[in-house]
Amino acid sequence: MTRRFIAAIDQGTTSSRCMLFDAAGAIVAVAQKEHRQIYPRPGWVEHDPLEIWANVQEVTAGALTKAGAGAADIAAVGITNQRETTVVWEKATGRPIANAIVWQDTRTDRLVAELGGAAGQDRFRAACGLPLATYFSGPKLRWLLDATPGARVAAERGELLFGTIDAWLIWNLTGRHVTDVTNASRSMLMNLATLDWDNALLDAIGVPAAMLPQIRSSAEVYGPARGLLEGVPVASALGDQQAALFGQTCFAAGEGKCTYGTGNFLLVNTGTQPVASANGLLTTVGYRVGNEAPVYALEGAIAVTGSLVQWVRDNLGLIRSAGEIEALAASVADNGGCYFVPAFAGLFAPHWRSDARGVICGLTGYVGKGHIARAVLEAVAWQTREVIDAMAADGGAPLKLLKVDGGMTPNALLMQFQADVLDVPVVRPAITETTCLGAAYAAGLAVGFWPDQATLRAHWRKDAEWTPAMDPGKREAEYRQWKKAVERALNWVD
């Protein structure tokens, strides 16, 4: 019998990878390659789209080779991606007009303030579910059109195309200019109710409609691939955090997950109606399968978590590898009164303060590198607590369990502290690569590789669980100290 697999391409902030999954949802092969992080100025972060595309081709070939598979063995390919990162390229040549502007980039801070005007950061929230912030792709696109000579005129003539990374990859794979609803919902340009580009938003932000991709479902066939995957249906696209929600099989309203990666991203399924947030969360599209009703989510996006560990490694030299931070943090009994707020480019949810910058508070002569390492891990958990508190304030159902995934979840000290500060169990699945898994699941549904979502839910298995063990008084006392530290990070940038 011929083996059949689903391929998932995960184009992330620091690397690209390809995974192959079998019918049981198990990983068959994986290949991964990092790409350059380009920092032209303070606060600016860029990627080379051509390097990314070359790496995607390389890791796809690598995964196929490891599995001993060819295009004929692949039933479909799905895509998941770093979401708000913005690419503009020439329609005729496929050449980018500039480097991609990465989601972390803050160059649009003045533009965002101008767009808000007297109405402030919530000017467009009713239509698109998002506050005005440097995070999102619409203002980045406007900046590129303003900063690149001739770009606006060319865009209005339909000579330039815009896309987030999913659209860039689909274009290179199939020659078709499409995006999915989850990525479009991160642009500030799509209306959450109509799931289409909103002319009023386009006019206000200053983006020509002619350069925008067609918005499609998260799970449907966009077209056949060319090249290495010749003829394979490209059958899903999901922003990385929505893909993780799908991979964690959070298919019912009230179910949610938190991904611990470069940043932390907590998403909770809110059902088929968007829920407006009054507490700093994002209203976004969770996923859409074929012609079914879209499923919405509330999201808390935290900019700096895993990347803080990298910073401690690369900039401070306290550890030689990211994995060493757990042992260093465990070398002390507590944080020694030290709190680290990693607002390197402002604070995302629930604060949305671009004027904030990173601070380390509570330093005394007693504090050593173990205490700093512990404060780094605790910062990840406290930021997550803030987001969950915001979701509760928005009227969400009380959290009974937190499903977790991502690169930081093997850190048992962090996971235990997370359970302690949330006062709920924290559960890690057997397959923690839920971003790739979600893209694979969506592509497999689109081509009938898996019959339904119930089949996918049956694949989910628990790998580890941490239960809360902290005294409630201590929990709340330390949370008050954390909030004091956050206050000291605010109003730093004039």
C-alpha positions as CSV (number, residue, x, y, z in Angstrom):
1,M,0.0,0.0,0.0
2,T,1.3,3.5,-0.9
3,R,2.2,5.7,2.0
4,R,0.5,9.0,2.1
5,F,1.4,12.0,4.2
6,I,0.4,15.6,4.8
7,A,3.1,18.2,4.5
8,A,3.1,21.3,6.7
9,I,5.3,24.3,6.0
10,D,5.9,26.5,9.1
11,Q,7.5,29.8,8.2
12,G,8.3,31.4,11.6
13,T,10.0,34.5,12.9
14,T,13.4,32.9,13.2
15,S,13.3,29.8,11.0
16,S,11.4,27.8,8.4
17,R,10.6,24.2,8.7
18,C,8.7,21.4,6.9
19,M,7.0,18.5,8.7
20,L,5.4,15.4,7.3
21,F,2.5,13.8,9.2
22,D,0.9,10.4,8.8
23,A,-2.8,9.5,9.1
24,A,-2.5,9.2,12.9
25,G,-1.2,12.7,13.1
26,A,2.3,11.5,14.1
27,I,5.4,13.3,12.9
28,V,7.2,11.3,10.2
29,A,10.0,13.8,9.2
30,V,11.1,17.3,9.9
31,A,13.7,19.7,8.5
32,Q,14.4,23.2,9.7
33,K,16.6,26.2,8.8
34,E,17.1,29.6,10.4
35,H,17.1,32.8,8.5
36,R,18.8,36.2,9.1
37,Q,17.3,38.8,11.5
38,I,18.0,42.2,9.9
39,Y,18.1,45.3,12.2
40,P,18.7,48.4,10.1
41,R,17.9,50.8,13.0
42,P,16.8,50.6,16.6
43,G,13.2,49.2,16.7
44,W,13.4,48.0,13.0
45,V,13.3,44.3,12.2
46,E,13.4,42.9,8.7
47,H,13.6,39.6,6.8
48,D,14.7,38.9,3.3
49,P,11.6,37.3,1.5
50,L,13.8,35.6,-1.1
51,E,15.9,34.0,1.6
52,I,12.8,32.8,3.3
53,W,11.5,31.3,0.0
54,A,14.8,29.6,-0.7
55,N,14.9,28.2,2.8
56,V,11.3,26.9,2.5
57,Q,12.2,25.0,-0.6
58,E,15.3,23.6,1.1
59,V,13.5,22.3,4.2
60,T,10.7,20.9,2.1
61,A,13.2,18.9,0.1
62,G,15.0,17.9,3.3
63,A,11.8,16.6,4.9
64,L,10.9,14.6,1.8
65,T,14.4,13.1,1.7
66,K,14.3,12.1,5.4
67,A,10.9,10.3,4.8
68,G,12.1,8.7,1.5
69,A,9.0,10.4,0.0
70,G,8.2,12.3,-3.2
71,A,5.5,14.6,-4.4
72,A,3.3,11.5,-5.2
73,D,3.3,10.5,-1.5
74,I,1.9,13.9,-0.4
75,A,-1.8,14.2,-0.2
76,A,-1.8,18.0,0.5
77,V,0.4,20.7,1.8
78,G,-0.6,23.3,4.5
79,I,1.0,26.6,5.4
80,T,1.4,28.3,8.7
81,N,3.3,31.5,9.2
82,Q,4.5,34.4,11.3
83,R,1.4,36.5,10.9
84,E,1.7,40.3,10.5
85,T,5.1,40.3,8.7
86,T,4.5,42.3,5.5
87,V,5.8,41.7,2.0
88,V,5.3,43.8,-1.2
89,W,6.5,42.3,-4.5
90,E,6.3,43.0,-8.2
91,K,3.4,41.2,-9.9
92,A,5.4,40.8,-13.2
93,T,8.7,39.5,-11.7
94,G,7.9,38.2,-8.2
95,R,10.7,40.3,-6.8
96,P,10.1,42.1,-3.5
97,I,10.5,45.8,-3.6
98,A,12.1,45.8,-0.1
99,N,12.8,43.5,2.8
100,A,9.8,42.2,4.7
101,I,8.8,44.3,7.7
102,V,8.5,41.9,10.7
103,W,5.6,41.9,13.2
104,Q,8.0,43.0,16.0
105,D,9.0,46.2,14.0
106,T,8.0,49.5,15.6
107,R,8.9,51.9,12.8
108,T,5.2,52.7,12.3
109,D,4.8,54.2,15.7
110,R,4.3,57.8,14.5
111,L,2.0,56.7,11.7
112,V,-0.1,54.7,14.1
113,A,-0.4,57.8,16.3
114,E,-1.4,59.9,13.3
115,L,-4.0,57.4,12.2
116,G,-5.5,57.3,15.7
117,G,-5.9,61.1,15.9
118,A,-8.4,62.3,18.4
119,A,-10.2,58.9,18.4
120,G,-7.1,57.1,19.7
121,Q,-6.0,53.5,19.3
122,D,-9.6,52.2,19.2
123,R,-10.5,54.1,16.1
124,F,-10.9,51.0,13.9
125,R,-11.6,48.4,16.5
126,A,-15.3,48.1,15.9
127,A,-14.7,47.0,12.3
128,C,-11.5,45.0,12.5
129,G,-11.3,43.9,16.1
130,L,-7.9,45.4,16.6
131,P,-6.3,48.4,18.3
132,L,-4.1,50.7,16.3
133,A,-0.6,49.3,17.0
134,T,2.7,48.9,15.2
135,Y,2.1,45.1,15.4
136,F,-0.3,44.9,12.5
137,S,0.4,44.6,8.8
138,G,-1.9,47.4,7.4
139,P,0.2,50.3,8.8
140,K,3.4,48.5,7.8
141,L,2.1,48.3,4.2
142,R,1.2,52.0,4.3
143,W,4.7,52.8,5.5
144,L,6.3,50.8,2.6
145,L,4.1,52.6,0.0
146,D,5.1,56.0,1.5
147,A,8.8,55.2,1.9
148,T,9.5,53.5,-1.5
149,P,9.7,55.9,-4.4
150,G,7.0,55.1,-7.1
151,A,5.5,52.3,-5.0
152,R,2.1,53.9,-4.4
153,V,1.5,54.7,-8.1
154,A,2.6,51.2,-9.1
155,A,0.3,49.7,-6.5
156,E,-2.7,51.7,-7.7
157,R,-2.0,50.4,-11.2
158,G,-2.0,46.8,-9.9
159,E,1.7,46.3,-10.6
160,L,2.5,45.5,-6.9
161,L,1.1,42.8,-4.7
162,F,0.9,42.8,-0.9
163,G,0.8,39.7,1.3
164,T,1.7,38.4,4.7
165,I,4.1,35.4,4.6
166,D,1.3,32.9,3.8
167,A,0.4,34.8,0.7
168,W,4.0,35.2,-0.3
169,L,4.5,31.4,-0.1
170,I,1.3,30.6,-1.8
171,W,2.2,32.9,-4.7
172,N,5.6,31.2,-5.1
173,L,4.1,27.7,-4.8
174,T,1.0,28.2,-7.0
175,G,1.2,31.6,-8.8
176,R,-2.1,32.6,-7.1
177,H,-2.5,35.7,-5.0
178,V,-4.6,34.6,-2.0
179,T,-4.6,34.8,1.8
180,D,-6.7,33.2,4.4
181,V,-9.2,34.8,6.9
182,T,-6.9,34.3,9.9
183,N,-4.0,36.2,8.3
184,A,-6.3,38.8,6.8
185,S,-7.8,39.4,10.2
186,R,-4.4,40.7,11.5
187,S,-4.1,43.4,8.9
188,M,-6.5,46.1,10.2
189,L,-7.9,46.0,6.7
190,M,-10.5,43.2,6.9
191,N,-14.0,43.6,8.3
192,L,-14.6,40.9,10.9
193,A,-18.3,40.7,10.0
194,T,-18.0,40.5,6.2
195,L,-14.7,38.7,6.1
196,D,-13.7,40.9,3.2
197,W,-11.5,43.9,2.7
198,D,-13.2,47.0,4.1
199,N,-13.2,50.1,1.8
200,A,-13.5,52.5,4.7
201,L,-10.5,51.0,6.4
202,L,-8.5,50.9,3.2
203,D,-9.2,54.6,2.5
204,A,-8.4,55.6,6.1
205,I,-5.2,53.7,6.3
206,G,-4.2,54.5,2.8
207,V,-3.9,51.2,1.0
208,P,-5.0,50.6,-2.6
209,A,-7.4,47.6,-3.0
210,A,-5.7,46.6,-6.3
211,M,-2.7,45.1,-4.4
212,L,-4.6,43.0,-1.9
213,P,-4.9,39.2,-2.2
214,Q,-8.3,37.3,-2.3
215,I,-9.4,36.2,1.1
216,R,-10.2,32.5,1.3
217,S,-11.0,29.9,3.9
218,S,-8.3,28.5,6.1
219,A,-9.0,24.9,4.8
220,E,-9.6,24.7,1.1
221,V,-7.6,23.9,-2.0
222,Y,-6.0,27.2,-3.3
223,G,-4.3,25.5,-6.3
224,P,-1.7,22.9,-7.3
225,A,1.9,23.4,-6.3
226,R,4.7,23.8,-8.8
227,G,8.3,22.6,-8.6
228,L,9.4,20.2,-5.9
229,L,5.8,19.5,-4.9
230,E,4.4,19.5,-8.5
231,G,0.7,18.9,-8.5
232,V,0.2,18.6,-4.7
233,P,-2.8,20.6,-3.6
234,V,-1.9,23.6,-1.5
235,A,-4.9,23.3,0.8
236,S,-4.6,25.4,4.0
237,A,-3.2,28.5,5.5
238,L,-3.4,29.6,9.1
239,G,-1.5,32.3,11.0
240,D,0.8,30.5,13.4
241,Q,-1.2,31.1,16.6
242,Q,-4.5,30.1,14.9
243,A,-2.8,27.0,13.6
244,A,-1.8,26.1,17.1
245,L,-5.4,26.6,18.3
246,F,-6.5,24.2,15.6
247,G,-3.7,21.7,16.3
248,Q,-4.7,21.7,20.0
249,T,-8.2,20.8,18.7
250,C,-9.8,23.7,20.5
251,F,-12.9,23.3,18.4
252,A,-15.5,24.3,21.1
253,A,-16.3,27.7,22.4
254,G,-14.4,28.3,25.7
255,E,-11.4,26.0,24.7
256,G,-8.1,27.7,24.5
257,K,-4.3,27.3,24.3
258,C,-1.1,29.3,25.0
259,T,1.9,29.0,22.7
260,Y,5.3,29.8,24.3
261,G,7.6,30.8,21.4
262,T,9.4,34.1,20.5
263,G,6.4,35.6,22.3
264,N,3.4,34.2,24.1
265,F,0.0,33.9,22.4
266,L,-3.1,32.9,24.2
267,L,-6.2,32.2,22.1
268,V,-9.6,31.2,23.3
269,N,-12.3,30.0,20.9
270,T,-15.4,32.2,21.3
271,G,-17.6,30.5,18.7
272,T,-19.2,31.7,15.5
273,Q,-19.7,35.3,16.7
274,P,-16.9,37.8,17.3
275,V,-16.6,39.0,20.9
276,A,-15.4,42.6,21.4
277,S,-12.8,43.2,24.1
278,A,-12.9,46.1,26.6
279,N,-9.7,44.9,28.3
280,G,-6.9,45.1,25.7
281,L,-7.4,41.8,23.9
282,L,-7.7,41.2,20.2
283,T,-10.8,40.0,18.4
284,T,-9.6,37.8,15.6
285,V,-10.7,34.9,13.3
286,G,-9.7,31.6,14.8
287,Y,-10.2,29.5,11.6
288,R,-12.7,28.8,8.9
289,V,-13.1,25.3,7.4
290,G,-14.4,25.4,3.8
291,N,-17.8,27.0,3.5
292,E,-18.6,26.5,7.2
293,A,-19.2,29.5,9.5
294,P,-16.0,31.2,10.7
295,V,-14.9,30.5,14.2
296,Y,-13.7,33.6,16.1
297,A,-11.2,33.9,19.0
298,L,-10.0,36.3,21.6
299,E,-6.3,36.7,21.7
300,G,-3.7,38.0,24.1
301,A,-0.4,38.6,22.3
302,I,2.7,39.0,24.4
303,A,5.8,40.3,22.5
304,V,8.7,39.0,24.4
305,T,9.0,35.6,26.2
306,G,11.2,33.0,24.6
307,S,13.1,35.8,22.9
308,L,13.9,37.1,26.4
309,V,15.8,33.9,27.1
310,Q,17.7,34.3,23.8
311,W,18.5,37.9,24.9
312,V,19.9,36.7,28.3
313,R,22.0,34.2,26.4
314,D,23.3,36.5,23.6
315,N,23.4,39.9,25.1
316,L,24.2,39.2,28.8
317,G,26.0,35.8,28.4
318,L,24.5,34.4,31.6
319,I,23.9,31.1,29.8
320,R,25.5,29.4,26.8
321,S,22.3,27.8,25.5
322,A,18.6,28.5,26.0
323,G,18.1,25.2,27.8
324,E,20.5,26.2,30.6
325,I,18.2,28.8,32.0
326,E,16.0,26.3,33.9
327,A,19.0,24.9,35.9
328,L,20.3,28.4,36.6
329,A,16.9,29.6,37.8
330,A,16.5,26.4,39.9
331,S,19.8,27.2,41.7
332,V,17.9,29.7,43.9
333,A,14.8,29.3,45.9
334,D,13.0,32.4,44.6
335,N,13.6,35.6,42.6
336,G,15.3,37.4,45.5
337,G,12.8,40.3,45.1
338,C,13.8,40.8,41.4
339,Y,11.3,41.4,38.6
340,F,12.0,41.7,34.9
341,V,9.5,43.4,32.6
342,P,10.8,42.7,29.0
343,A,9.1,45.7,27.2
344,F,11.9,45.8,24.6
345,A,9.6,47.3,22.0
346,G,6.7,48.3,24.2
347,L,4.1,46.1,25.8
348,F,1.4,44.2,23.8
349,A,-1.7,42.8,25.5
350,P,-3.4,43.8,27.6
351,H,-1.5,47.2,27.9
352,W,-0.8,48.2,24.3
353,R,1.8,50.7,25.4
354,S,4.4,51.5,22.7
355,D,6.0,54.0,25.2
356,A,7.1,51.2,27.6
357,R,10.6,49.8,27.7
358,G,12.3,47.0,29.6
359,V,13.1,47.3,33.3
360,I,14.6,45.1,36.0
361,C,13.2,46.1,39.4
362,G,14.0,45.3,43.0
363,L,17.8,44.9,42.6
364,T,19.8,44.6,45.8
365,G,23.3,43.4,46.5
366,Y,21.8,40.0,47.3
367,V,20.5,39.5,43.7
368,G,22.7,37.2,41.6
369,K,22.4,35.7,38.1
370,G,20.2,32.8,39.4
371,H,17.7,35.3,40.6
372,I,17.7,37.2,37.3
373,A,17.2,33.9,35.4
374,R,14.3,33.1,37.7
375,A,12.8,36.6,37.1
376,V,13.1,36.0,33.4
377,L,11.0,32.8,33.6
378,E,8.6,34.4,36.0
379,A,8.1,37.3,33.6
380,V,6.7,34.8,31.0
381,A,4.2,33.5,33.5
382,W,3.1,36.9,35.0
383,Q,2.5,38.3,31.5
384,T,0.3,35.3,30.7
385,R,-1.6,35.8,34.0
386,E,-2.3,39.4,32.9
387,V,-3.8,38.2,29.7
388,I,-6.0,35.6,31.3
389,D,-7.2,38.1,33.8
390,A,-8.2,40.4,30.9
391,M,-10.1,37.5,29.3
392,A,-12.0,36.9,32.5
393,A,-12.8,40.7,32.7
394,D,-14.2,40.5,29.2
395,G,-16.8,38.0,30.5
396,G,-15.1,34.8,29.4
397,A,-15.8,31.5,31.2
398,P,-13.4,30.9,34.1
399,L,-10.3,29.1,33.0
400,K,-10.3,25.5,34.2
401,L,-7.3,24.2,32.3
402,L,-4.6,25.7,30.1
403,K,-3.3,23.7,27.1
404,V,0.3,24.7,26.3
405,D,2.7,24.2,23.4
406,G,5.8,25.7,21.9
407,G,9.5,25.7,22.5
408,M,9.4,26.8,26.2
409,T,7.1,24.0,27.4
410,P,9.9,21.5,28.2
411,N,10.9,23.9,31.0
412,A,9.2,22.2,33.9
413,L,10.1,25.0,36.3
414,L,8.3,27.5,34.1
415,M,5.3,25.3,33.6
416,Q,5.0,24.7,37.4
417,F,5.2,28.4,38.1
418,Q,2.6,29.0,35.4
419,A,0.2,26.6,37.1
420,D,1.0,28.3,40.4
421,V,0.2,31.8,39.3
422,L,-2.9,30.9,37.4
423,D,-4.2,28.5,40.0
424,V,-5.3,26.0,37.3
425,P,-3.6,22.9,35.8
426,V,-1.3,23.3,32.9
427,V,-1.3,20.5,30.3
428,R,1.2,19.8,27.5
429,P,0.2,17.5,24.6
430,A,2.2,14.6,23.3
431,I,2.9,16.5,20.1
432,T,4.0,20.0,21.1
433,E,4.5,21.1,17.5
434,T,0.9,22.1,17.3
435,T,1.5,25.0,14.8
436,C,2.6,22.6,12.1
437,L,0.0,20.0,13.2
438,G,-2.8,22.6,12.9
439,A,-1.7,23.5,9.3
440,A,-1.6,19.8,8.5
441,Y,-5.0,19.1,10.0
442,A,-6.6,21.9,8.0
443,A,-5.0,20.7,4.8
444,G,-6.0,17.1,5.5
445,L,-9.6,18.1,6.1
446,A,-9.7,20.1,2.9
447,V,-8.7,17.0,0.7
448,G,-10.5,14.3,2.8
449,F,-7.3,12.8,4.2
450,W,-9.2,13.1,7.6
451,P,-13.0,12.9,7.5
452,D,-13.9,15.3,10.3
453,Q,-12.8,17.3,13.3
454,A,-13.9,14.5,15.7
455,T,-11.2,12.3,14.2
456,L,-8.6,15.0,14.8
457,R,-9.8,15.5,18.4
458,A,-9.3,11.7,19.0
459,H,-5.6,12.1,18.1
460,W,-4.9,14.5,21.1
461,R,-2.9,12.9,23.9
462,K,-1.6,14.4,27.2
463,D,2.1,14.2,27.8
464,A,2.6,16.1,31.0
465,E,0.5,18.1,33.6
466,W,1.4,20.5,36.3
467,T,-1.0,21.4,39.1
468,P,-1.0,24.5,41.2
469,A,0.9,24.3,44.6
470,M,1.4,27.9,45.6
471,D,-0.1,29.5,48.7
472,P,-2.8,32.0,47.6
473,G,-1.5,34.8,49.7
474,K,2.0,34.5,48.3
475,R,0.6,34.3,44.8
476,E,-1.3,37.6,45.1
477,A,1.6,39.3,46.9
478,E,4.0,38.5,44.1
479,Y,1.4,39.5,41.5
480,R,1.2,43.0,43.2
481,Q,5.0,43.3,43.0
482,W,4.8,42.4,39.3
483,K,2.2,45.0,38.6
484,K,4.4,47.6,40.4
485,A,7.3,46.6,38.1
486,V,5.1,47.1,35.0
487,E,4.1,50.6,36.1
488,R,7.8,51.5,36.2
489,A,8.2,50.3,32.6
490,L,5.6,52.8,31.3
491,N,6.1,56.3,30.0
492,W,9.7,55.7,29.1
493,V,9.6,56.9,25.5
494,D,8.5,60.5,25.1
